[in-house]
């Protein structure tokens, strides 16, 4: 069957300012695609109620986290509010080698590190809101954040959005369903890149007249 040969997986990164819809888009992408899996980050913060080790996060103490840094065992890592977060290299590489794609929910700094670690496997998408007014309305509409947090997130948004030129694709999230369709189209197209279809040369050779 055409296309039934091995394919190397890719790393699909979604970034956006808080409130632009990234998490909802990521959830929809995972629900509609059996060949897409979510990257599980490691962290030094304590588990929250209901969180499962190895499923929500890989929970590590500070010593083991530092050891993994020394061993270059992270694709990217950062400190957020005194807690360490990082993407373990091993599980991601195993998925890519098996032809499975991995979805990342990281900020621009994490994306930069992923580009340094594995640029050939990376497909990065930045999600923009249609306006700052719409972004603020969405943050307030969630009802999850205090006034102080909303103001802080809005202050951070300008700096985050300034990094859009560093991404392969930029999608403006005017309509959520349309945005999900566009991101899915990006994933479908990137899967067809010549360099990711590992058996393509042999397949084409087989089409040549004997």
Residue frames as qw, qx, qy, qz and C-alpha x, y, z in Angstrom:
[[0.000, 0.888, 0.459, 0.000, 0.00, 0.00, 0.00],
 [0.370, 0.627, -0.056, 0.683, 1.41, 3.46, -0.90],
 [0.202, -0.706, 0.253, -0.630, 2.89, 5.19, 2.10],
 [0.892, -0.411, -0.078, -0.171, 3.02, 2.00, 4.14],
 [0.738, 0.227, -0.385, 0.506, 6.72, 2.31, 4.91],
 [0.542, -0.481, -0.398, 0.562, 8.51, 3.62, 7.97],
 [0.099, 0.817, 0.097, 0.559, 8.25, 7.29, 8.88],
 [0.397, -0.042, -0.508, 0.763, 10.20, 9.16, 11.51],
 [0.188, -0.801, -0.558, 0.107, 7.93, 10.99, 13.92],
 [0.236, 0.549, -0.016, 0.802, 8.01, 14.74, 14.47],
 [0.267, -0.398, -0.556, 0.680, 7.81, 17.09, 17.43],
 [0.020, -0.679, -0.441, -0.586, 4.82, 19.44, 17.16],
 [0.285, -0.233, -0.448, 0.815, 5.19, 22.48, 19.42],
 [0.098, -0.788, -0.462, -0.396, 2.29, 24.75, 20.30],
 [0.347, -0.224, -0.353, 0.840, 3.05, 28.06, 22.00],
 [0.076, -0.711, -0.397, -0.576, 0.88, 31.06, 22.81],
 [0.100, -0.325, 0.430, -0.836, 0.25, 33.66, 25.48],
 [0.050, 0.239, 0.892, -0.379, -2.02, 32.40, 28.25],
 [0.373, 0.526, 0.438, -0.627, -5.66, 32.55, 27.17],
 [0.300, 0.475, -0.467, -0.683, -5.06, 32.26, 23.42],
 [0.880, 0.154, -0.003, -0.450, -6.45, 28.71, 23.26],
 [0.288, 0.537, -0.792, -0.036, -3.32, 26.57, 23.15],
 [0.284, -0.152, 0.886, -0.333, -4.42, 24.02, 25.75],
 [0.694, 0.360, 0.393, -0.485, -7.84, 23.51, 24.16],
 [0.609, 0.622, -0.390, -0.300, -6.25, 23.12, 20.72],
 [0.086, 0.451, -0.884, 0.090, -3.74, 20.60, 22.07],
 [0.499, 0.038, 0.762, -0.412, -6.51, 18.55, 23.68],
 [0.738, 0.502, 0.130, -0.432, -8.47, 18.47, 20.42],
 [0.428, 0.625, -0.629, -0.178, -5.39, 17.43, 18.47],
 [0.115, -0.296, 0.926, -0.204, -4.77, 14.49, 20.80],
 [0.608, 0.208, 0.602, -0.473, -8.39, 13.33, 20.77],
 [0.726, 0.581, 0.042, -0.366, -8.51, 13.20, 16.99],
 [0.555, 0.645, -0.525, -0.008, -5.20, 11.49, 16.24],
 [0.945, -0.326, 0.040, -0.005, -4.07, 8.10, 17.52],
 [0.818, 0.249, -0.102, 0.509, -0.52, 8.65, 16.24],
 [0.105, 0.678, -0.203, 0.698, -0.01, 11.80, 18.31],
 [0.680, -0.464, -0.502, 0.264, 1.06, 11.61, 21.94],
 [0.172, -0.951, 0.043, -0.254, 1.63, 14.32, 24.55],
 [0.498, 0.401, -0.550, 0.537, 5.11, 14.89, 25.87],
 [0.677, -0.674, -0.296, 0.006, 5.28, 14.23, 29.63],
 [0.181, 0.772, -0.360, 0.492, 7.51, 16.71, 31.44],
 [0.665, -0.226, -0.551, 0.450, 9.63, 16.04, 34.50],
 [0.148, -0.790, 0.027, -0.594, 9.35, 18.42, 37.45],
 [0.353, 0.102, -0.703, 0.609, 10.68, 18.94, 40.94],
 [0.413, -0.285, 0.178, -0.847, 7.40, 20.34, 42.27],
 [0.306, 0.009, 0.885, -0.350, 5.29, 18.09, 44.51],
 [0.081, -0.313, -0.837, -0.441, 2.38, 16.20, 42.92],
 [0.395, -0.102, 0.130, -0.904, -1.00, 17.87, 43.17],
 [0.573, 0.097, 0.689, -0.433, -4.12, 15.99, 44.21],
 [0.791, 0.465, 0.301, -0.260, -5.05, 13.46, 41.53],
 [0.396, 0.756, -0.486, -0.190, -1.82, 13.75, 39.54],
 [0.981, -0.059, 0.178, 0.045, -0.23, 10.45, 38.51],
 [0.311, -0.675, 0.554, 0.374, 3.54, 10.01, 38.30],
 [0.356, -0.095, 0.809, 0.458, 4.57, 9.19, 34.75],
 [0.248, 0.610, 0.718, 0.226, 1.24, 10.27, 33.31],
 [0.006, 0.975, 0.220, -0.017, 0.78, 13.91, 34.30],
 [0.110, 0.874, -0.456, 0.126, 4.44, 14.54, 35.14],
 [0.824, 0.029, -0.453, 0.339, 7.54, 12.59, 36.03],
 [0.401, -0.889, 0.064, -0.212, 8.15, 13.75, 39.58],
 [0.761, 0.221, -0.352, 0.498, 11.83, 14.03, 40.55],
 [0.496, -0.779, -0.117, 0.364, 13.75, 15.40, 43.48],
 [0.141, 0.951, -0.214, -0.171, 16.24, 18.22, 42.87],
 [0.434, -0.535, 0.680, 0.250, 19.24, 15.88, 42.97],
 [0.616, 0.219, 0.725, 0.218, 17.93, 13.57, 40.26],
 [0.413, 0.878, 0.233, -0.062, 16.83, 16.51, 38.13],
 [0.059, -0.883, 0.411, 0.220, 20.33, 17.98, 38.27],
 [0.558, -0.249, 0.753, 0.244, 21.82, 14.59, 37.47],
 [0.614, 0.538, 0.565, 0.120, 19.69, 14.41, 34.32],
 [0.225, 0.962, -0.071, -0.135, 20.87, 17.88, 33.30],
 [0.305, -0.684, 0.619, 0.235, 24.49, 16.77, 33.75],
 [0.554, 0.007, 0.806, 0.208, 23.81, 13.69, 31.63],
 [0.205, 0.231, -0.426, -0.850, 22.19, 15.79, 28.86],
 [0.084, 0.266, 0.960, 0.003, 19.02, 13.77, 29.41],
 [0.243, 0.701, 0.466, -0.482, 16.65, 16.71, 28.75],
 [0.440, 0.529, 0.458, 0.562, 15.69, 18.17, 25.41],
 [0.003, -0.621, 0.011, -0.784, 14.82, 21.39, 27.23],
 [0.508, -0.500, -0.612, 0.343, 14.51, 22.53, 30.83],
 [0.006, 0.600, -0.009, 0.800, 13.68, 25.66, 32.79],
 [0.217, -0.251, -0.696, 0.637, 12.97, 27.01, 36.26],
 [0.259, -0.526, -0.384, -0.713, 9.46, 28.35, 36.87],
 [0.552, -0.654, 0.050, -0.515, 8.55, 29.80, 40.28],
 [0.298, -0.608, 0.695, -0.242, 11.46, 27.96, 41.94],
 [0.843, 0.024, 0.526, -0.110, 10.45, 24.59, 40.49],
 [0.074, -0.426, 0.725, 0.536, 12.36, 22.82, 37.71],
 [0.792, 0.412, 0.320, -0.316, 10.65, 21.51, 34.57],
 [0.021, -0.532, 0.707, 0.466, 12.16, 19.59, 31.70],
 [0.863, 0.312, -0.096, -0.387, 11.41, 17.28, 28.76],
 [0.669, -0.354, 0.637, 0.143, 13.16, 13.89, 29.12],
 [0.262, 0.549, -0.591, -0.530, 14.99, 13.04, 25.92],
 [0.171, -0.132, 0.973, 0.076, 14.62, 9.24, 26.03],
 [0.424, 0.447, 0.743, -0.260, 10.82, 8.82, 25.73],
 [0.402, 0.758, -0.012, -0.514, 10.58, 11.46, 23.00],
 [0.127, 0.545, -0.737, -0.379, 13.35, 9.89, 20.94],
 [0.287, 0.047, 0.957, -0.026, 11.74, 6.46, 21.34],
 [0.471, 0.618, 0.499, -0.384, 8.42, 7.78, 20.04],
 [0.325, 0.755, -0.293, -0.489, 10.03, 9.53, 17.07],
 [0.032, -0.390, 0.884, 0.255, 11.99, 6.42, 16.13],
 [0.317, 0.255, 0.906, -0.116, 8.77, 4.39, 16.27],
 [0.047, 0.330, 0.607, 0.722, 7.08, 6.83, 13.87],
 [0.223, -0.761, -0.602, 0.095, 4.89, 8.46, 16.50],
 [0.164, 0.622, 0.018, 0.765, 4.53, 12.23, 16.71],
 [0.443, -0.413, -0.561, 0.564, 4.94, 14.07, 20.00],
 [0.049, -0.831, -0.288, -0.473, 2.99, 17.19, 21.00],
 [0.468, -0.125, -0.397, 0.780, 4.64, 19.84, 23.18],
 [0.171, -0.906, -0.316, -0.222, 2.97, 22.62, 25.17],
 [0.633, -0.321, -0.114, 0.695, 5.97, 24.87, 25.86],
 [0.050, 0.932, 0.094, -0.345, 6.79, 28.58, 25.76],
 [0.541, 0.816, -0.198, 0.047, 9.19, 30.37, 23.41],
 [0.184, -0.729, 0.653, -0.087, 12.18, 29.61, 25.63],
 [0.732, -0.094, 0.671, -0.073, 11.42, 25.90, 25.58],
 [0.763, 0.616, 0.191, -0.042, 10.93, 26.07, 21.83],
 [0.239, 0.865, -0.440, 0.018, 14.34, 27.66, 21.39],
 [0.408, -0.496, 0.763, -0.075, 15.97, 24.86, 23.37],
 [0.806, 0.226, 0.539, -0.090, 14.10, 22.20, 21.39],
 [0.605, 0.791, -0.080, -0.049, 15.32, 23.83, 18.19],
 [0.003, 0.767, -0.639, 0.054, 18.89, 23.57, 19.46],
 [0.552, -0.267, 0.776, -0.146, 18.43, 19.94, 20.50],
 [0.460, 0.211, 0.846, 0.169, 16.47, 18.54, 17.56],
 [0.248, 0.478, -0.095, -0.837, 15.74, 21.12, 14.86],
 [0.215, 0.125, -0.795, -0.553, 15.19, 18.57, 12.09],
 [0.158, -0.345, -0.924, 0.036, 12.37, 16.94, 14.06],
 [0.008, -0.447, -0.473, 0.759, 10.71, 20.20, 15.15],
 [0.008, 0.536, 0.542, 0.647, 7.54, 21.79, 13.77],
 [0.168, -0.319, -0.501, 0.787, 6.64, 24.91, 15.73],
 [0.072, -0.637, -0.566, -0.519, 3.29, 26.72, 15.73],
 [0.095, -0.123, -0.414, 0.897, 2.55, 29.99, 17.51],
 [0.075, -0.666, -0.723, -0.168, -1.09, 30.74, 18.34],
 [0.090, 0.072, -0.113, 0.987, -2.03, 34.43, 18.37],
 [0.160, 0.604, 0.662, -0.414, -5.25, 35.97, 19.71],
 [0.339, 0.685, 0.467, 0.445, -7.22, 38.18, 17.31],
 [0.017, 0.780, -0.068, 0.622, -6.65, 41.19, 19.60],
 [0.211, 0.177, -0.683, 0.677, -5.42, 42.08, 23.08],
 [0.506, -0.156, 0.196, -0.825, -8.99, 42.96, 24.05],
 [0.866, -0.006, -0.361, -0.346, -10.14, 39.49, 23.03],
 [0.585, 0.182, -0.698, 0.370, -7.26, 37.90, 24.92],
 [0.086, -0.190, 0.549, -0.809, -8.14, 39.79, 28.12],
 [0.698, -0.092, -0.018, -0.710, -11.79, 38.84, 27.69],
 [0.829, 0.059, -0.547, -0.100, -10.90, 35.18, 27.39],
 [0.359, 0.189, -0.702, 0.586, -8.71, 35.31, 30.50],
 [0.320, -0.126, 0.405, -0.847, -11.48, 36.91, 32.51],
 [0.762, 0.001, -0.248, -0.598, -14.08, 34.59, 31.05],
 [0.593, 0.118, -0.788, 0.118, -12.27, 31.52, 32.35],
 [0.608, -0.664, -0.031, -0.434, -13.02, 32.66, 35.88],
 [0.908, -0.133, -0.286, 0.276, -9.90, 30.90, 37.13],
 [0.561, 0.154, -0.203, 0.788, -7.57, 33.82, 37.76],
 [0.236, -0.740, -0.365, 0.514, -7.60, 36.72, 40.17],
 [0.276, 0.957, 0.082, -0.024, -7.46, 40.30, 38.92],
 [0.303, -0.786, 0.480, 0.244, -3.78, 40.41, 39.82],
 [0.620, -0.082, 0.721, 0.300, -3.04, 37.26, 37.81],
 [0.539, 0.710, 0.437, 0.115, -4.99, 38.56, 34.79],
 [0.086, 0.979, -0.148, -0.111, -2.99, 41.78, 34.82],
 [0.441, -0.578, 0.631, 0.270, 0.27, 39.85, 35.10],
 [0.654, 0.214, 0.683, 0.246, -0.64, 37.54, 32.23],
 [0.420, 0.871, 0.249, 0.050, -1.58, 40.50, 30.04],
 [0.129, -0.906, 0.356, 0.188, 1.72, 42.19, 30.87],
 [0.547, -0.327, 0.721, 0.271, 3.58, 39.01, 29.91],
 [0.709, 0.507, 0.491, -0.017, 1.63, 38.55, 26.68],
 [0.356, 0.911, -0.148, -0.148, 3.37, 41.33, 24.75],
 [0.181, -0.674, 0.704, 0.131, 6.81, 39.87, 25.41],
 [0.633, 0.023, 0.774, 0.016, 5.66, 36.36, 24.54],
 [0.640, 0.671, 0.363, -0.087, 4.04, 37.44, 21.29],
 [0.123, 0.878, -0.363, -0.285, 7.20, 39.26, 20.19],
 [0.368, -0.393, 0.817, 0.208, 8.76, 35.84, 19.51],
 [0.779, 0.427, 0.354, -0.293, 6.32, 34.88, 16.75],
 [0.517, 0.725, -0.391, -0.232, 8.95, 35.27, 13.96],
 [0.156, -0.499, 0.851, -0.046, 10.91, 32.37, 15.48],
 [0.652, 0.117, 0.694, -0.281, 8.13, 29.89, 14.67],
 [0.235, 0.037, 0.814, 0.530, 7.54, 27.85, 11.51],
 [0.128, -0.536, -0.675, -0.491, 3.82, 28.68, 11.46],
 [0.081, 0.101, 0.416, -0.900, 1.60, 31.35, 13.00],
 [0.182, -0.482, -0.783, -0.349, -2.16, 30.85, 13.37],
 [0.200, -0.185, 0.228, -0.935, -4.54, 33.56, 14.57],
 [0.085, -0.296, -0.939, 0.156, -7.21, 31.96, 16.75],
 [0.334, -0.093, -0.085, -0.934, -10.32, 33.84, 15.69],
 [0.847, -0.102, -0.088, -0.514, -12.55, 30.76, 15.59],
 [0.517, -0.469, 0.707, -0.116, -11.50, 27.75, 17.65],
 [0.856, 0.218, 0.466, -0.047, -12.80, 25.04, 15.30],
 [0.616, 0.780, -0.090, 0.066, -11.15, 26.71, 12.31],
 [0.081, -0.803, 0.579, -0.118, -7.87, 27.05, 14.24],
 [0.710, -0.234, 0.659, -0.077, -7.90, 23.35, 15.14],
 [0.823, 0.505, 0.260, 0.007, -8.49, 22.51, 11.47],
 [0.368, 0.875, -0.300, 0.097, -5.53, 24.69, 10.44],
 [0.319, -0.650, 0.680, -0.113, -3.17, 23.14, 12.99],
 [0.825, 0.046, 0.560, -0.055, -4.25, 19.65, 11.91],
 [0.708, 0.705, 0.034, 0.026, -3.52, 20.63, 8.31],
 [0.056, 0.838, -0.535, 0.091, -0.01, 21.69, 9.34],
 [0.588, -0.370, 0.711, -0.104, 0.56, 18.32, 11.01],
 [0.850, 0.357, 0.385, -0.050, -0.75, 16.39, 7.99],
 [0.540, 0.821, -0.174, 0.060, 1.49, 18.33, 5.62],
 [0.131, -0.768, 0.616, -0.118, 4.59, 18.02, 7.79],
 [0.785, -0.159, 0.593, -0.084, 4.14, 14.25, 7.98],
 [0.821, 0.520, 0.228, 0.058, 4.56, 14.11, 4.21],
 [0.036, 0.889, -0.424, -0.170, 7.96, 15.81, 4.15],
 [0.788, 0.437, -0.433, -0.016, 10.38, 13.78, 2.07],
 [0.238, 0.507, -0.720, 0.411, 13.02, 13.51, 4.79],
 [0.515, -0.253, 0.580, -0.577, 10.55, 12.02, 7.29],
 [0.926, 0.189, 0.050, -0.323, 9.40, 9.20, 4.99],
 [0.405, -0.606, 0.667, 0.153, 12.27, 6.85, 5.61],
 [0.617, 0.073, 0.759, 0.196, 11.29, 4.23, 3.03],
 [0.471, 0.758, 0.124, -0.434, 10.44, 6.66, 0.25],
 [0.131, 0.648, -0.636, -0.397, 13.59, 6.12, -1.84],
 [0.232, -0.081, 0.966, 0.084, 13.07, 2.35, -1.88],
 [0.473, 0.536, 0.613, -0.336, 9.39, 2.79, -2.70],
 [0.397, 0.783, -0.141, -0.457, 10.13, 5.05, -5.67],
 [0.024, -0.477, 0.827, 0.295, 12.86, 2.69, -6.85],
 [0.382, 0.158, 0.907, -0.079, 10.27, -0.08, -6.89],
 [0.494, 0.687, 0.326, -0.421, 8.12, 1.99, -9.24],
 [0.120, 0.650, -0.543, -0.518, 10.86, 2.09, -11.90],
 [0.881, 0.326, -0.183, -0.289, 10.50, -0.20, -14.91],
 [0.777, -0.371, 0.491, 0.130, 12.40, -3.46, -14.50]]
